Structure formats: C-alpha cells, structure tokens
Amino acid sequence: MLERFKTVLVTTDFSEHGDHAIAHAFRIAADNGCPVVLCHVIETVVTPSPLYAQYYPTDLITPEIRARAEQDATQALLDRVPKAKPLSDVAHSVKLAHGSPAREIVHLGETVGADLIVISTRGHTGLKHIVLGSVVERVIRHAHCAVLVVR
C-alpha cells in the first residue's frame, strides 16, 4: 500500500541545487492533495569562521538586519512557488528558522507535522564533504519522517 502524505516540507538554501527540490515537493503534494511548507534556515554562527564567510555572526546582527533578512527570505521562497498549473494550485505556506540548518529543518518538520521532507544535495565529496559535513545526512539521521533526497 502506498503511503499518502498529509504535509510536505521542502527546504532550500536558494542555490540552484537547493531550489531543485521545490518542484518535486509540489508534484508530490499535488498527487497527494496535501499542502507544502517551504522552508529556509537563515544560518548564523556564533563566532566568525572562514568556512562561513557568507554568514554574519549573531553578535553583529541588529534587529533591523534580522528583519530585512527574514523579509528577503520570505519573498525569495514565495518567488520559488511553481507558476504552472496544477502545481500553482497546491496550498503552501512559508516558514523561516534561524540557526543550524539540519537541526532547524528536523525541528520544523516535527512542528508542522510533516510526513515527508524533500531536500536536495549538492553531492560534495572528499575533503569538502568531511570539512563542511552534510546537512542532508544529518536530516536523514534525525528526521522523524520520510526524507526524499533530490540530486
């Protein structure tokens, strides 16, 4: 018997690879007649690190910067909703989180009652994979529900 999904959570980091999972999530949701929750984690680090040069340390984020980041991320998620029917008819909502991506994705999945998390992978290997780790691997390891990994 095939499982019917009731809520699909899809996450993106706004990269080309990250966005690839969105169409898959909307197709699954359309086939199951369920809503999609689009998610983005605004990653912050406590101390500056050369590995996270594109992120601001939390002690430098003012309320104005945080509000602007949230506003921009919300709009960026809404801009990624498929425009073509029938995918454009799928009910959807947007959720943002701050912190560690894997931890926040798993937590958000539990909070919204997702029974499927759709996430894409960049396919890093070797030293880059060892140093940066894999958000996808941590989500798979800790998720309470099924996880679909899109390459």
Residue, then its C-alpha position, 0 to 999 in steps of 0.5 A: m500500500l502506498e503511503r499518502f502524505k498529509t504535509v510536505l516540507v521542502t527546504t532550500d538554501f536558494s542555490e540552484h541545487g537547493d531550489h531543485a527540490i521545490a518542484h518535486a515537493f509540489r508534484i508530490a503534494a499535488d498527487n497527494g492533495c496535501p499542502v507544502v511548507l517551504c522552508h529556509v534556515i537563515e544560518t548564523v554562527v556564533t563566532p566568525s569562521p572562514l568556512y562561513a564567510q557568507y554568514y554574519p555572526t549573531d553578535l553583529i546582527t541588529p534587529e533591523i538586519r534580522a528583519r530585512a533578512e527574514q523579509d528577503a527570505t520570505q519573498a525569495l521562497l514565495d518567488r520559488v512557488p511553481k507558476a504552472k498549473p496544477l502545481s500553482d494550485v497546491a496550498h503552501s505556506v512559508k516558514l523561516a528558522h534561524g540557526s543550524p540548518a539540519r537541526e532547524i529543518v528536523h525541528l520544523g518538520e516535527t512542528v508542522g507535522a510533516d510526513l515527508i521532507v524533500i531536500s536536495t544535495r549538492g553531492h560534495t565529496g572528499l575533503k569538502h564533504i568531511v570539512l563542511g559535513s552534510v546537512v542532508e545526512r544529518v536530516i536523514r539521521h534525525a528526521h522523524c519522517a520520510v526524507l526524499v533526497v533530490r540530486 
